Amino acid sequence: MRVEVKYYAMIREATGRRVETLEVPEGSSVDDLLGLLVGMYKEGLSNFIYDEEKRVRDYLSFMLNGLNVYSLKGMSTPLRDGDVFAILPPVGGG
């Protein structure tokens, strides 16, 4: 199945892309997708997403079809063909 992945700000710099469409196995979850992305982009993305204890950094937002995955089933949220997934870094400003 195909999932569109969008990258913003520093994550875009780590991947060198704004958006890409990936083929993921049926039954994949958000956590599986993150593992696939880290496998593709290695340390540049891994260090941004995971802390030293391999936990997802709490300041990142992960959106699936416009909804925060934590309002769904968290990292276990299942993916479907045609989903749009976005990784958002913290928003700063003043």
C-alpha positions in Angstrom: 0.0 0.0 0.0 1.1 3.6 -0.6 1.5 6.3 2.1 2.5 9.8 1.4 4.9 11.3 3.9 5.4 15.0 4.4 8.4 16.6 6.1 8.7 20.0 7.6 11.4 22.4 8.7 14.4 20.6 10.2 13.1 17.2 9.2 13.0 18.3 5.6 16.6 19.2 6.0 17.4 15.8 7.4 15.7 14.0 4.5 16.3 16.4 1.7 12.7 16.1 0.7 9.4 17.9 1.2 7.2 14.9 0.4 7.5 11.4 -0.9 5.2 8.4 -1.5 6.4 5.1 0.1 5.2 1.6 -0.5 4.6 -0.1 2.9 3.5 -3.6 3.8 -0.2 -4.2 4.5 -0.9 -4.1 8.2 1.8 -1.5 8.9 1.5 0.9 11.8 2.9 4.4 12.4 5.7 2.8 14.3 6.5 0.5 11.4 6.6 3.6 9.1 9.0 5.4 11.4 11.3 2.3 11.4 11.2 2.3 7.6 12.1 6.0 7.4 14.9 5.7 9.9 16.2 2.8 7.8 16.2 5.0 4.7 17.7 8.1 6.3 19.8 6.6 9.0 21.3 8.7 11.8 20.2 12.0 10.4 16.6 11.1 11.0 17.0 8.6 13.8 18.7 11.2 16.1 15.9 13.7 15.4 13.1 11.3 16.1 14.4 9.1 18.9 16.2 10.0 22.1 19.2 8.1 23.5 16.9 5.4 25.0 15.2 4.9 21.6 12.0 6.6 22.7 10.1 8.9 20.3 10.9 12.5 21.2 7.9 14.0 23.0 8.2 17.4 21.2 7.4 16.0 17.8 4.0 15.8 16.4 2.9 13.0 14.0 -0.2 13.6 12.0 -2.1 11.0 10.0 -4.7 12.5 7.6 -4.7 15.7 9.6 -5.2 14.0 13.0 -2.5 13.7 15.7 -1.7 10.0 16.0 -1.9 10.4 19.8 -5.6 11.1 19.5 -5.9 7.8 17.6 -3.9 4.7 18.7 -0.6 6.4 19.1 2.4 4.7 17.4 0.2 1.6 17.0 -2.2 3.5 14.7 -2.7 1.3 11.6 -1.9 2.7 8.2 -4.2 2.4 5.1 -3.6 2.8 1.5 -3.6 6.5 0.5 -2.9 7.9 4.0 -1.0 11.1 4.4 1.5 11.1 7.2 3.4 14.2 8.4 6.2 14.7 10.9 6.1 18.1 12.5 8.9 19.6 14.6 8.1 21.9 17.5 6.8 25.3 16.6 8.7 28.3 17.9 8.3 31.9 17.6 7.6 35.0 19.5 
